[in-house]
């Protein structure tokens, strides 16, 4: 969904996408749960199959109670997933004076005057400063074409090919002498949580940006480039 009120252009999930999540996830989860219920007797008869205990228990329960229970459990799980998806929704409001990125209760605003480049890389919306420092990075599931149109409409420097500084990144290994003080320890800490704790990894990325180290994750490895230090604003 893209709307263009007087205070900027809002890019968010469409009503159809929200309905698809709200209805589709419970239906899909219910279908999966019922499929497991139907397969339980066959799986329970395979001595090499894992989770024999739960499958045998389900196979012994009488119908229609197993079907009703499976469908209800699936719907409940689907509703919980839909609620999580709704809470994690990201919206981007692009205005002539600033960009505002909202996720759940976190709101980050970046003034237009500070933005030197905007692009999408590996599913992340990235805003760089005039000195190539990373001003903001947020994982988004929004249509890239709609994001591009919104930023171009308000005169932001959109880079369709992604990160204009991608060739400057080097793979990080411990003990590199060119890194500023404290960066190596942060990169070591971040290496332990990449792929496991997205929020912690994002927080450490911000701390590295404050030291002038921009991080890019490639094939599970951390790559970096140096830039002017940037202290992220505390979310509104």
FENPE-V485907 format. One record per backbone hydrogen bond with DSSP energy under -1.0 kcal/mol. NH is the residue of the N-H (numbers start at 1). CO is the residue of the C=O. If there is no record, write none. Layout:
nh=NH co=CO
nh=NH co=CO
This chain:
nh=3 co=10
nh=8 co=5
nh=9 co=94
nh=10 co=3
nh=11 co=92
nh=12 co=1
nh=18 co=14
nh=19 co=15
nh=20 co=16
nh=21 co=17
nh=22 co=18
nh=23 co=19
nh=24 co=20
nh=25 co=21
nh=27 co=23
nh=28 co=24
nh=29 co=25
nh=30 co=26
nh=31 co=27
nh=32 co=28
nh=33 co=29
nh=34 co=30
nh=35 co=31
nh=36 co=32
nh=37 co=33
nh=38 co=34
nh=39 co=35
nh=40 co=36
nh=43 co=39
nh=44 co=40
nh=46 co=43
nh=49 co=46
nh=55 co=51
nh=56 co=52
nh=57 co=53
nh=58 co=54
nh=59 co=55
nh=60 co=56
nh=66 co=62
nh=68 co=64
nh=69 co=65
nh=70 co=66
nh=71 co=67
nh=72 co=68
nh=73 co=69
nh=74 co=70
nh=75 co=71
nh=76 co=72
nh=77 co=73
nh=78 co=74
nh=79 co=75
nh=80 co=76
nh=81 co=77
nh=82 co=78
nh=83 co=79
nh=84 co=80
nh=85 co=81
nh=86 co=82
nh=87 co=83
nh=88 co=84
nh=89 co=86
nh=91 co=102
nh=92 co=11
nh=93 co=100
nh=94 co=9
nh=95 co=98
nh=99 co=110
nh=100 co=93
nh=101 co=108
nh=102 co=91
nh=103 co=106
nh=106 co=103
nh=108 co=101
nh=110 co=99
nh=112 co=97
nh=114 co=111
nh=115 co=112
nh=116 co=128
nh=117 co=128
nh=118 co=157
nh=119 co=126
nh=121 co=124
nh=124 co=121
nh=125 co=138
nh=126 co=119
nh=127 co=136
nh=128 co=117
nh=129 co=133
nh=132 co=129
nh=135 co=127
nh=136 co=127
nh=138 co=125
nh=140 co=123
nh=147 co=143
nh=148 co=144
nh=149 co=145
nh=150 co=146
nh=151 co=147
nh=152 co=148
nh=153 co=149
nh=154 co=150
nh=155 co=152
nh=156 co=151
nh=158 co=156
nh=159 co=118
nh=162 co=159
nh=166 co=163
nh=168 co=165
nh=169 co=166
nh=170 co=224
nh=172 co=222
nh=179 co=176
nh=183 co=180
nh=186 co=182
nh=187 co=183
nh=188 co=184
nh=189 co=185
nh=190 co=186
nh=191 co=187
nh=193 co=190
nh=194 co=190
nh=196 co=193
nh=197 co=193
nh=201 co=197
nh=202 co=198
nh=203 co=199
nh=204 co=200
nh=205 co=201
nh=206 co=202
nh=207 co=203
nh=208 co=204
nh=209 co=205
nh=210 co=206
nh=212 co=209
nh=213 co=208
nh=214 co=225
nh=216 co=223
nh=218 co=221
nh=221 co=218
nh=223 co=216
nh=224 co=170
nh=225 co=214
nh=227 co=212
nh=230 co=209
nh=236 co=107
